[in-house]
Each structure stands twice: as structure tokens, then as C-alpha cells.
Amino acid sequence: MTQVTDHGGGVRSLRVPIPDNPLGHTLVYVVDTDRGPVLIDTGWDDPESWDTLARGLTECGTSVAETHGVVVTHHHPDHHGLSGRVREASGAWIAMHAADTAVVRRTREARPEHWFSYMAAKLAAAGAPEEHIAPLRAPRPRALPGLSPALPDRDIVPGELLELPGRRLRAIWTPGHTPGHVCLHLEENHPAQLPGRGRLFSGDHLLPEITPHIGLYEDPDDTTVTDPLGDYLDSLERVGRLAPAEVLPAHQHAFSDAAARVRELLTHHESRLTDLLALLAEPLTPWRLAERMEWNRPWEQIPYGSRTIAVSEAEAHLRRLVKLGRAEAVPGSDPVTYVAV
């Protein structure tokens, strides 16, 4: 049976599995409204995930067909993947921040080969070895998860209340994990009267025990020089000041004391930046830097896909250090290397 958790006050969560992923599942929230249930995220586009979502809604006393709307915290496929199927089955609207909708639109319009060519060139520029880049140049199936996501039909406007009849749900823009990530503040008294200001659906922005991935915003058709880690740290402080009574994240479990968790994450990233400066006593490419960074396992045990993610995270931290004037690119280096200032 699907694990359904009742959080009180007309809010429940469903554990929707993510295939072949150590996170295990996405917590999809079902929020009762005067027009029917509204989902916060939907889970991965996979038959087992779809069956789990449908079964969970039945256990909640409703169904996919009765869904009034879908609010997507960000465009990643473990959150947005099933949105299109929900809309097809129910006529529900789909809402997302415009910055992530733009990513979805470009993803839908680009051929898969375009994406893989971009990633191969990006990894080469980061100093990745040829054996890591070669698989990106190999022929692959045309149908790939996450490359044809549903196009949202409503924009989430930061600071505004969403159109949820009978509820007060306000969007908080929290870029960093993605450019258009949003948290959603339920401005209603906590059903158990916990001290604080309502409840926060935090997506991947604020998780109780793991640090969200902060890499570069991967988009072949957007050449804007961004600072995702700087965006994330600013967003963390904004959420900390909000002081919700309880946080309802998209992974793991609900928790209280958001401010304490924010402090832990700010400290973690400042410590990581300091450690990177020590490593950059000698010039290093992003790949070489990632090899030397501290992860949850030795580099040689990190799987192929996770290495690509690790390099993106190293690049995001490098970009932050450069913006702060604490590191710089070595002129004439190819692939480019960085050194502490």
C-alpha cells in the first residue's frame, strides 16, 4: 500500500518512488481546497510512480481525475515529471515560476543531441578526461526521461497568493537549486499549534538531513553568467527570516526549526568555500578540484552520473569564489584552471 501521511489541516503527503535513485521517493503533497485537491509536485514520469500517485490519491479519498491544480516547486523530473499526465486525466492547471518554465520550453524545443553535445563540450572545458566524455557522444534512444516535460499554463508570481480556493498559499522565490525554484508558505495556523508562522513546502531548497545539489544552471541556450550558490545562500537567509512553524520538504521528512537548519547549511557552504581555497593553492581545473573535494564517498566510488553532478557543484563554488574576488582563472590555461587569490 502507498504510504500516506496526514499532516493535519487538510494536508497529506504521498511517497512517490523515484526509479534507481538513492533518494528513494518524492514527497508529493495533497492540499485540500474548496475546488478539489491541489498537488504540490507530482513525482517522476514512470509507470510505478504513476500507479503509486493514483493509489495514494484514492487512499486520500479523492482521485487523479478530481485534481484541481498542480503547483511545481521546480522543473526537475522527480518533481514535474507526472504533471502532464495529471493534467490529461483531470484538466488541472499546472503552475511554475517563469524562470523554470523557460527551461522547460527550451528543453521541449531542443533535440536530445543538442543537449548531449552541450554537456560534452562543457565537461571538456572543465577538464574531464576523454573516457568520461565519450558516452555523451554515443547514439542513444530518442525518448529520454525529462526531455519532453509538460509546459505549465500558469506562472507562479513570487510574493503573491496562489489561486487555491479556501487556502492561503504564498509563493517565495528561492533560486539556487534551479533558477525558478519556489517554496510555498501556507499562511494558516499550524494544526498542532506549533510556534511559528504557518508551514513551508520547501521543495528541494531546505531538506532536513541532506544538502541540496547546487550546481551551475544547465541550459544550452542561455549563456548568462549566473551565481547559483550566491542565489541559494541569499534564498536560505530569506527562508530563515520567515520562521515557519514546520517545514514540509520534497524528500525525507517534515521538520521544525527551519532557522537552525538554515544556519547549518550556511555554515556548511562557508566551510566548503574555505576548504576549496586551500585546495586552490595550486591551479586546478574544475574536474581536478572535484576529485579533491570531500564527498559522501571516495571519488573512485562515485558513479558516472554523480561525477558529472559533482563537477557542476565544484563549478558553482568556483564561480562564487571568483565573484567574491577570492579566486581567479589562470590566463591562457586550456582547459581553464583556477587559483586562490
Salt bridges, closest charged atoms under 4 A:
ASP32 OD1 - ARG12 NH2 2.62
ASP41 OD2 - HIS79 ND1 2.90
ASP78 OD2 - HIS79 NE2 3.24
ASP78 OD2 - HIS251 NE2 3.34
GLU113 OE1 - ARG111 NE 3.66
GLU113 OE2 - ARG142 NH1 2.98
GLU130 OE2 - ARG137 NH1 2.67
ASP153 OD2 - ARG87 NH1 2.57
GLU163 OE1 - ARG154 NH1 3.74
GLU187 OE1 - ARG168 NH2 3.05
GLU187 OE2 - ARG170 NE 2.64
GLU187 OE2 - HIS185 ND1 3.93
GLU188 OE1 - ARG167 NH2 2.91
ASP204 OD2 - HIS74 NE2 3.29
ASP204 OD2 - HIS79 NE2 3.19
ASP204 OD2 - HIS177 NE2 3.10
ASP204 OD1 - HIS251 NE2 3.05
GLU209 OE2 - HIS253 NE2 2.85
GLU218 OE2 - LYS122 NZ 3.54
ASP219 OD2 - ARG106 NH2 2.47
ASP221 OD1 - HIS114 NE2 3.00
ASP222 OD2 - ARG106 NH2 3.87
ASP227 OD2 - ARG320 NH1 2.63
ASP227 OD2 - LYS323 NZ 3.74
GLU246 OE1 - HIS190 NE2 2.71
GLU264 OE1 - ARG261 NH1 2.81
GLU270 OE2 - ARG326 NH2 3.58
GLU291 OE1 - ARG288 NH1 2.89
GLU291 OE1 - ARG292 NH1 3.83
GLU313 OE1 - HIS213 ND1 2.98
GLU313 OE2 - ARG272 NH1 3.27
GLU315 OE1 - LYS122 NZ 2.81
